[in-house]
């Protein structure tokens, strides 16, 4: 084995039974592993946090390592909605519409202080956190957050995707959550 191959780490296999030439595990764990390593983000950037996300896409931080190298600018092809920056109250319905157009399973990451809580803009026109409009799975604090923090948020979504039950999205609890946000 050459020295360059020693630095390569592979995704850990899910729990299962292995033998000569085969590996058996549950279908749910295989789907979770596939979802976790092929998450396509939809960047909804309005402010300086978007610039930090652009740095995350660059070669130094390389979001491609996590299977998210293809930013999707179509909600129908995206898995993660990354809301970054200040969201005005007039933009709230747009964020909700984008979320509704995404197919299940879908995750939301609030990136930066403004998306998480309105940031320093405690005014009549700024939405005080996107969790008033759509359910949020992961919060990434900071003003603006460093690219390492954005990658950490992406890894938290990978953990959610890997460990989520295939039937969770059909559960009464999840349907009640969406209903509380008035989402169909």
C-alpha positions as CSV (number, residue, x, y, z in Angstrom):
1,X,0.0,0.0,0.0
2,X,1.4,3.4,-1.0
3,X,1.7,6.3,1.5
4,X,-1.0,8.3,-0.3
5,X,-3.6,5.6,0.4
6,X,-2.9,5.6,4.2
7,X,-4.6,9.0,4.6
8,X,-7.9,7.8,3.1
9,X,-10.7,7.0,5.6
10,X,-13.9,5.2,4.5
11,X,-17.4,5.6,5.9
12,X,-18.0,3.2,8.7
13,X,-20.2,0.3,7.8
14,X,-23.5,0.0,9.7
15,X,-24.0,-2.8,12.2
16,X,-24.6,-6.1,10.5
17,X,-23.4,-9.6,9.8
18,X,-20.4,-10.1,7.6
19,X,-18.7,-13.1,6.1
20,X,-16.7,-14.2,3.1
21,X,-18.0,-12.1,0.2
22,X,-21.2,-10.7,1.9
23,X,-22.5,-8.1,4.3
24,X,-26.0,-8.1,5.7
25,X,-27.7,-5.2,7.6
26,X,-31.1,-3.6,7.8
27,X,-32.5,-1.7,4.8
28,X,-33.0,1.3,7.1
29,X,-29.3,1.6,8.0
30,X,-28.2,1.4,4.3
31,X,-30.7,4.1,3.4
32,X,-29.5,6.2,6.3
33,X,-25.8,5.8,5.3
34,X,-26.6,6.8,1.6
35,X,-28.7,9.8,2.7
36,X,-26.0,11.0,5.1
37,X,-23.3,11.0,2.5
38,X,-25.2,12.6,-0.4
39,X,-26.9,15.6,1.1
40,X,-27.5,18.4,-1.4
41,X,-27.7,21.9,0.1
42,X,-29.9,24.7,-1.0
43,X,-28.2,27.9,0.1
44,X,-30.7,30.7,1.0
45,X,-28.2,33.4,1.7
46,X,-29.1,37.0,2.2
47,X,-26.1,38.5,4.1
48,X,-22.5,38.0,5.3
49,X,-23.1,34.4,6.4
50,X,-23.5,33.6,2.7
51,X,-19.9,34.7,2.2
52,X,-18.7,32.3,4.9
53,X,-20.7,29.5,3.1
54,X,-18.9,30.4,-0.1
55,X,-15.6,29.9,1.8
56,X,-16.9,26.5,3.0
57,X,-17.5,25.5,-0.7
58,X,-13.9,26.4,-1.5
59,X,-10.9,24.1,-1.7
60,X,-9.5,24.9,1.8
61,X,-12.6,23.6,3.7
62,X,-14.0,21.5,0.8
63,X,-17.6,20.7,1.6
64,X,-17.3,18.0,-1.1
65,X,-15.8,15.7,1.5
66,X,-19.3,15.3,3.0
67,X,-21.1,14.6,-0.3
68,X,-22.5,18.1,-0.5
69,X,-20.5,19.4,-3.4
70,X,-23.5,20.1,-5.5
71,X,-25.4,23.1,-4.3
72,X,-28.9,22.8,-5.5
73,X,-30.7,26.0,-6.5
74,X,-33.9,24.1,-7.1
75,X,-35.9,23.2,-3.9
76,X,-37.2,20.0,-5.6
77,X,-33.6,18.6,-5.8
78,X,-32.3,19.7,-2.4
79,X,-32.1,17.9,0.9
80,X,-30.9,20.7,3.2
81,X,-32.2,24.2,3.3
82,X,-29.3,26.4,4.6
83,X,-30.8,29.7,5.7
84,X,-28.0,32.2,6.1
85,X,-28.3,35.8,7.1
86,X,-30.9,38.4,8.0
87,X,-34.4,37.4,7.0
88,X,-36.9,40.2,6.7
89,X,-40.5,39.5,7.7
90,X,-41.5,39.9,4.0
91,X,-39.1,37.1,3.2
92,X,-40.7,34.7,5.7
93,X,-43.3,33.5,3.3
94,X,-40.7,32.9,0.6
95,X,-38.6,30.8,3.0
96,X,-41.7,28.8,3.9
97,X,-42.6,28.3,0.2
98,X,-39.1,27.1,-0.6
99,X,-39.4,24.7,2.3
100,X,-42.7,23.4,1.2
101,X,-41.3,22.8,-2.3
102,X,-38.6,20.5,-1.0
103,X,-39.3,16.8,-1.0
104,X,-39.1,14.6,2.1
105,X,-36.8,14.0,3.8
106,X,-35.7,17.6,4.2
107,X,-33.6,19.3,6.9
108,X,-33.2,23.0,7.8
109,X,-30.0,24.6,9.1
110,X,-30.2,28.1,10.5
111,X,-26.7,29.6,9.9
112,X,-25.6,32.7,11.8
113,X,-27.1,34.8,14.6
114,X,-29.6,36.5,12.3
115,X,-31.2,33.3,11.0
116,X,-31.1,31.7,14.5
117,X,-32.5,34.7,16.5
118,X,-32.6,37.9,14.4
119,X,-29.1,38.8,15.5
120,X,-28.5,42.4,16.4
121,X,-31.5,43.5,14.4
122,X,-34.3,43.6,17.0
123,X,-36.5,45.7,14.7
124,X,-40.0,45.5,13.4
125,X,-38.9,44.4,9.9
126,X,-36.6,41.5,10.8
127,X,-37.8,38.0,11.6
128,X,-36.5,37.0,15.0
129,X,-35.4,33.5,13.9
130,X,-36.5,31.4,11.0
131,X,-38.0,28.9,13.5
132,X,-41.0,31.2,13.5
133,X,-41.7,30.1,9.9
134,X,-40.2,26.6,9.3
135,X,-39.0,23.9,11.7
136,X,-35.2,24.0,12.2
137,X,-33.1,20.9,12.7
138,X,-29.7,22.4,13.4
139,X,-28.6,25.9,14.6
140,X,-25.1,27.2,13.7
141,X,-24.4,30.2,15.9
142,X,-22.0,33.0,15.1
143,X,-21.8,36.4,13.5
144,X,-20.8,35.3,11.0
145,X,-20.0,31.7,11.8
146,X,-16.7,30.3,10.7
147,X,-16.6,27.7,7.9
148,X,-15.6,25.1,10.4
149,X,-18.9,25.8,12.3
150,X,-20.9,25.4,9.1
151,X,-19.2,22.1,8.4
152,X,-20.0,21.0,12.0
153,X,-23.7,21.9,11.4
154,X,-23.6,19.8,8.2
155,X,-22.1,16.9,10.2
156,X,-25.0,17.2,12.7
157,X,-27.4,16.9,9.8
158,X,-25.5,13.8,8.6
159,X,-26.0,12.3,12.1
160,X,-29.7,13.0,11.9
161,X,-30.0,11.6,8.4
162,X,-28.0,8.5,9.3
163,X,-30.0,7.7,12.4
164,X,-33.5,8.7,11.3
165,X,-36.2,6.1,11.0
166,X,-37.7,5.7,7.6
167,X,-41.1,6.0,9.1
168,X,-40.5,9.1,11.3
169,X,-41.8,11.5,8.6
170,X,-45.1,9.7,8.7
171,X,-45.5,9.7,12.4
172,X,-48.3,11.6,14.1
173,X,-45.7,13.7,16.0
174,X,-44.0,14.9,12.8
175,X,-47.4,15.6,11.2
176,X,-48.4,17.7,14.3
177,X,-45.1,19.6,14.0
178,X,-45.8,20.5,10.4
179,X,-49.4,21.4,11.2
180,X,-48.2,23.7,14.0
181,X,-46.3,25.7,11.3
182,X,-49.3,25.5,9.0
183,X,-47.4,23.4,6.4
184,X,-49.2,20.9,4.3
